[in-house]
Amino acid sequence: MSGPARFDAAGYELASINGASLTLSRLGEADARRLATFFGAMDPWAAYGYPAAALGDFLVASEPGAPRFALALDGLVVGAAMIRTAWLRGPYLQFLALVPEAQGRGIGTALLAWLERQARVAGERNLWVAASQINADAIRFYERHGFTPVAELDGLVDDERTEILFRKRLV
């Protein structure tokens, strides 16, 4: 084992999607606030009553070992991701959201492939992600990419809802 994956570069080239360059870079405050208005109107955040301002605050926060990234197609920021770099022997993708017009285009798939490559290079054992029980699309997406449900977390975010923790074993 070589230690936790770092994710500390200023930017990464992830893939080419239908001729468009998909990049990952540090999320700036203006983009974070703009994206938060989209995300606050989408489930699961809308169903939880999570306001856009609070999402914006989360996205602009600075925490050691928890970088926030902008996902951009040909320079246009279309999504955000946040990774906890050292969490139960592997990185935890704590947040991933794309504006509606960017969904279904392979961006999430490219991000997961990149995350897995980074984790494998670092000798990590696992990848982690959680999804709300009401987010059937996210659940199918993660399962399609090799993640397995390992725990149900009742009342984690809302007393009436359950979050599902997923793991992808890398070894």
N, C-alpha and C positions, 0 to 999 in steps of 0.2 A: 504494500500500500504506500502510495507516495504522498498522501495528504489530501485535504479537501480541494475540490476544484475551485479556482480563484475567480474567474469571471471579472478580471480587473482591467482588461484592455479598454481603451476609449471607444473602440468600435469593432464590429465583426461583419464580414461578408457571409451571409448564410446560404443564399441560393439565387438562382435565376428562376423566376416564375413567369412563364409565358413571355420571356424576353425582358422582364422587369427585374432590376436588381433589388433583392431583399437584404436589408442591412439592419443591424442591431447596434444602437449607440445609447449613451447615457440619456435618460429622459430629462428634458428641460422643463422648467416650471410652466412656461406658456403652453407647451404641448400637453403637459399633464393636466392642466386646468381645462383646456379645450376638450381633451379626450374624456375627462370626468363627466362633462355634460352629456356626452353620448352614453357612457357606461351607466350613469345614474338612471337613465330611462330604460335600460335593458335588464332583463332578468339574468341572474337572480337578485341583483342589487335593487331593482325596482320593487320586486315582490317583498323584499326585506325592509323596504322603506329607507334604504341607505341613501342619504342625500349626495348630490353631485359634489357639494362643497367638501364633505367628509372624504369622498373618494379622491378628490384633488389633494387634500391634505395628506392622505396616505401615499399618494403617488409622488409627492414632492419631498416627503420625509427622507432624511438621511440616517441610515442605521449601518453600523459596521456589519459586514457579512451579509447584507441584504440589498444588493444593487437593484435599481429600477432602470429599465431599458425602454427605449422607443423602438418600435418595429416600423421600418419605412420601406415603401416600394418606390423605387426611383426618386428617393428623397422626400416623398410625401409620407408623413407620419400617420399610420393607420391603426396602430395598436400599442399596447404597453404590456410589459411583463416585469415581474419581481421575483427574484430567486433568493432563497435562503441558502447560502453556499455550503453550510456544514450542518446537516440535520439528519440524525440517525443513519450515519455512514453513507451519506449522499445528499445531493442538493434537493431542495423542495421548491417546486414551482408554485409559489404561493398565490400568484396573480397572473392571469393571462386574459386579455380582452382585446377584441378587434372591433372597429367600427363596422356596422352591418354590411356595407358594400365591400368590405375586405374579407368577409367570412366566406368559407367554402372555396378558397382559391389556393390552398396548400401552404398558407403562411404558418398556421399552427403546426402542421406536419414538419415543415422545415425547422421551426424553432425546437421542437422535440428532438429531431435528429441531431441538431447542433448541440443541444443540452446533453444528450446521451454521449456524443463524441467527447465533449469536454470532460464529462464525468469518468468515462472509461480511461482517458489519458491520465487522469489524476488517480486512477486506481480505486475509484469509488465502488461500493457494492450495490447501491440502490439509487433509483430516482423516485421522488415522491410528488404527489399532487392530491388535492382534495376537490370535490365537487358537491354542490348542493343536490339533494335528492330531487329537487324540482327542475334541475337542469339536465334533462334527459339527453340533449344533444352533446353536452360536455361528457357525460358518462359514457355514451357510445364512442365518442372521439377517443377518450383515454383508453378504453378497453380495446378499440381497434388498433391502438399503438402499443399493445402489450402490457398495459397496466392492469393489475388485479386488485379488486377491492379487498382490503385487509381489516377495516374497522368501520363501524358506524358510530358517529359522534352525535348523539341526541342532544339537542338544546345548545349546541356550541355557539351558534350565532343568534338563533331565535328559539324560544322555548317550544314552538310548535313544529320545528323542522329538524331534519337530520342532515349532517354532512357526511360524505363518504370519503374515507382516506384510501388512496390507491398507491400501490407500490409496483415498480418495475425492477426486478432483480437483474443486476448486471453481471453477476458471477454464478 
